[in-house]
């Protein structure tokens, strides 16, 4: 080989090696997904046996959902779109089954997750799903359907802003604030005597389940603050086009999501920290659109201005 041919061959080899390194770096930088053979068949089989004894009554023989939500299929994948396996395992370990949360070990929760992946037709591999890898492995991102992108404007306004907040936002925020003074994991509320439907309701959905639901209620209902046609208590239109009003609404949704995530840990201190954020979020909006809009002794005369 002459010198020219040698240099050319060496250049090709060097370029091929560089491309290979770049390709490997790209693979390392990518987060694995549930399609990357992240569990073993043996692990899924263990999870299936546990599922039959612990989960099937609520979630169905085919994971289709009965009392509880589905654990396979489009509904399940939509709910867990782009989320990590760590979130799913945490939920199982710390909140399931609802009547006895915390009775499932971390390893059992991981085995159950392997079974869900197997039932969802995600391919298995030779290595078991390990706790240390859960945070790096994600579900595929679901494609939004046309129905899911429907605007809130398709709903008709029924109440004014004060009624909406007092009926939905206020009581659910107070459930979160109450974690600051009462541990949701303590004793079940007693049946009221004499009977009272409101007090009785707190004996059905109570404790951490009530905290979960309150956080989600804030996330789901805050966008109703932006519904066209909504009016303030004094009859003025809600300022849905103002940037700060949109910002305050988004902040409430964000803190609701944070509260739900914290509640899933079943850690009082974690929820208390978010409750402080919730208090700040409410106060920031109230200073502008409620407290700061009072003139003289007529409370609310210029609210939402």
C-alpha positions in Angstrom: 0.0 0.0 0.0 1.4 3.4 -1.0 1.4 6.4 1.4 -1.7 8.0 -0.2 -3.7 4.7 0.1 -2.6 4.3 3.7 -3.7 7.8 4.6 -7.0 7.3 2.9 -7.7 4.0 4.7 -6.6 5.5 8.0 -8.9 8.4 7.5 -11.9 6.2 6.7 -11.2 4.1 9.8 -10.9 7.2 12.0 -14.1 8.6 10.6 -16.0 5.3 11.2 -14.7 5.2 14.8 -15.8 8.7 15.4 -19.3 8.0 14.1 -19.5 4.9 16.3 -18.5 7.0 19.4 -21.1 9.6 18.6 -23.7 6.9 18.1 -22.9 5.4 21.5 -22.9 8.7 23.2 -26.3 9.3 21.7 -27.6 6.0 23.1 -26.2 6.7 26.5 -27.9 10.1 26.6 -31.3 8.6 25.7 -33.6 7.6 28.5 -34.8 4.0 28.2 -38.5 3.3 27.8 -40.7 0.3 28.7 -40.1 -1.0 25.1 -36.4 -1.7 25.9 -36.8 -5.1 27.5 -36.5 -3.8 31.0 -38.0 -6.8 32.9 -37.8 -10.5 32.8 -40.6 -13.2 32.3 -39.8 -14.7 35.7 -40.4 -11.3 37.4 -43.6 -10.8 35.5 -44.8 -14.3 36.6 -44.2 -13.3 40.3 -46.1 -10.1 39.7 -49.0 -12.0 38.2 -49.3 -14.3 41.2 -49.3 -11.3 43.5 -51.8 -9.5 41.3 -54.3 -12.4 41.6 -54.3 -12.3 45.4 -54.0 -8.5 46.0 -55.3 -6.6 43.0 -57.6 -8.5 40.8 -60.8 -7.8 42.8 -60.5 -4.1 42.0 -58.7 -4.0 38.7 -60.2 -7.1 37.0 -58.9 -10.4 35.7 -57.6 -8.9 32.5 -56.4 -5.6 34.1 -59.4 -3.9 32.5 -60.4 -2.0 35.6 -63.5 -2.7 37.7 -63.6 -0.6 40.9 -60.0 0.6 40.3 -58.7 2.0 37.0 -57.3 -0.2 34.2 -53.7 -1.3 34.4 -53.3 -2.1 30.7 -54.6 -0.8 27.4 -55.0 2.7 26.0 -56.6 4.2 29.2 -53.6 3.0 31.3 -51.0 4.3 28.8 -52.8 7.6 28.5 -52.8 8.1 32.3 -49.1 7.2 32.6 -47.9 8.9 29.3 -44.2 9.9 29.5 -44.1 9.2 33.3 -41.4 7.1 34.9 -41.8 3.6 36.3 -40.6 5.0 39.6 -43.9 7.0 39.9 -46.0 3.9 39.3 -44.0 1.7 41.7 -44.2 4.5 44.3 -48.0 4.6 43.9 -48.4 0.9 44.3 -46.0 0.7 47.3 -47.3 3.6 49.2 -51.0 3.8 48.4 -52.2 0.3 47.4 -54.4 -1.4 48.2 -56.6 1.5 49.4 -57.9 -0.4 52.4 -54.3 -1.3 53.6 -51.8 1.1 52.1 -48.1 0.3 52.7 -48.7 -3.4 52.9 -47.0 -4.0 49.5 -43.2 -4.0 49.6 -41.0 -2.2 47.1 -39.9 -5.4 45.5 -43.5 -6.6 45.2 -44.6 -3.3 43.6 -41.7 -3.7 41.1 -42.8 -7.2 40.3 -46.4 -6.1 39.8 -45.1 -3.4 37.4 -43.2 -6.0 35.4 -46.5 -7.9 35.1 -48.3 -4.8 33.9 -45.7 -4.4 31.2 -46.0 -8.0 30.2 -49.8 -7.7 30.0 -49.3 -4.6 27.9 -47.2 -6.6 25.4 -44.0 -4.7 26.1 -41.1 -7.1 25.3 -39.3 -8.9 28.1 -35.5 -9.3 28.5 -33.0 -11.3 30.5 -32.6 -8.8 33.4 -35.1 -8.1 36.1 -36.5 -4.6 36.6 -34.5 -3.1 39.5 -35.5 -0.3 41.9 -32.4 1.7 41.0 -33.4 2.0 37.3 -37.0 2.9 37.8 -36.5 6.6 37.6 -34.8 6.4 34.2 -37.4 4.3 32.5 -40.5 6.0 31.1 -43.7 5.0 29.4 -44.2 6.2 25.8 -45.8 9.6 25.3 -49.4 9.2 24.3 -50.8 11.0 21.3 -53.5 13.5 22.1 -56.9 12.7 20.6 -59.1 15.3 19.0 -61.6 14.9 21.8 -58.9 15.6 24.5 -58.1 18.9 23.0 -61.7 20.2 23.2 -61.8 23.7 24.6 -63.4 24.5 28.0 -65.5 27.0 26.2 -67.8 24.1 25.2 -69.1 24.2 28.8 -71.7 26.6 29.9 -71.2 28.8 33.0 -73.5 28.0 35.8 -72.2 30.0 38.8 -70.2 33.1 39.4 -66.6 33.0 40.4 -67.2 33.4 44.1 -69.7 30.4 44.1 -67.2 28.3 42.2 -64.4 29.1 44.6 -66.5 28.6 47.7 -68.0 25.4 46.5 -64.9 23.8 45.1 -61.6 25.6 45.6 -62.1 26.6 49.2 -63.1 23.3 50.7 -60.5 21.3 48.8 -57.7 23.8 49.7 -58.7 23.4 53.3 -58.3 19.6 53.1 -54.7 20.2 52.1 -54.2 22.9 54.7 -55.6 20.5 57.3 -52.5 18.2 56.9 -50.6 20.9 58.8 -52.6 20.2 61.9 -53.8 16.6 61.5 -52.0 13.5 60.1 -54.3 12.0 57.4 -52.9 8.5 58.2 -54.3 8.4 61.7 -57.6 6.8 62.9 -60.7 6.5 60.7 -63.4 9.1 61.5 -66.3 7.7 63.6 -69.8 7.3 62.3 -71.7 10.5 63.3 -74.5 10.2 65.9 -77.0 11.6 65.2 -76.6 10.9 61.5 -75.3 13.7 59.3 -74.6 13.2 55.6 -71.7 15.6 55.4 -70.0 14.0 58.4 -70.8 10.5 57.2 -69.1 11.4 53.9 -65.9 12.0 55.7 -66.0 8.4 57.0 -66.2 7.0 53.5 -63.5 8.9 51.7 -61.1 10.0 54.4 -57.4 10.4 55.3 -54.9 10.3 52.5 -57.5 9.4 49.9 -59.3 12.7 50.7 -56.0 14.6 50.3 -55.3 12.9 46.9 -58.8 13.9 45.7 -58.5 17.5 47.0 -55.2 18.0 45.1 -56.7 16.6 41.9 -59.8 18.7 42.3 -57.7 21.9 42.3 -55.9 20.8 39.2 -59.1 19.8 37.3 -61.2 22.8 38.3 -58.8 25.7 38.3 -59.1 26.1 34.4 -62.8 26.9 35.1 -61.6 30.3 36.3 -60.8 31.0 32.6 -64.2 30.0 31.2 -65.7 32.7 28.9 -68.8 34.2 30.3 -67.9 33.7 34.0 -68.7 36.7 36.1 -67.5 37.9 39.5 -69.8 38.1 42.5 -70.5 41.8 41.7 -71.5 41.0 38.1 -68.2 42.2 36.5 -66.7 39.8 33.9 -63.8 37.7 35.2 -60.6 39.2 33.7 -59.8 36.0 31.7 -57.7 37.8 29.2 -55.3 39.4 31.7 -51.9 37.8 31.8 -51.6 37.9 35.6 -55.0 36.2 36.0 -53.8 33.4 33.7 -50.6 33.2 35.7 -52.4 32.9 39.0 -54.7 30.2 37.5 -51.7 28.3 36.2 -49.9 28.6 39.5 -52.9 27.0 41.3 -52.9 24.1 38.9 -49.1 23.7 39.4 -49.4 23.6 43.2 -52.3 21.1 42.9 -50.1 18.8 40.9 -47.3 19.2 43.4 -49.7 18.5 46.2 -50.9 15.3 44.6 -47.3 14.1 44.0 -46.4 14.9 47.6 -49.5 13.1 48.9 -48.5 10.0 47.0 -45.5 9.7 49.3 -47.8 9.6 52.3 -45.3 11.9 54.0 -47.0 14.7 56.1 -43.9 17.0 55.9 -43.9 16.8 52.1 -47.6 17.9 51.9 -47.1 20.6 54.5 -44.4 22.2 52.3 -46.8 22.2 49.4 -49.5 23.6 51.6 -47.3 26.6 52.2 -47.0 27.1 48.5 -50.7 26.8 48.1 -51.3 29.5 50.7 -48.8 31.8 48.9 -50.5 31.0 45.5 -53.9 31.9 46.9 -52.6 35.0 48.7 -50.9 36.4 45.5 -54.2 36.4 43.6 -56.3 37.6 46.5 -54.1 40.6 47.0 -54.9 41.8 43.5 -58.4 40.6 42.8 -60.0 40.3 46.2 -58.4 42.1 49.2 -56.8 44.9 47.2 -60.1 45.7 45.5 -62.1 46.8 48.5 -63.3 50.3 48.7 -64.6 51.8 51.9 -66.8 49.3 53.8 -68.3 47.6 50.7 -66.5 44.3 50.5 -66.2 43.0 46.9 -67.7 46.1 45.3 -64.8 46.3 42.8 -63.6 42.7 42.9 -62.2 41.2 39.7 -61.6 44.7 38.4 
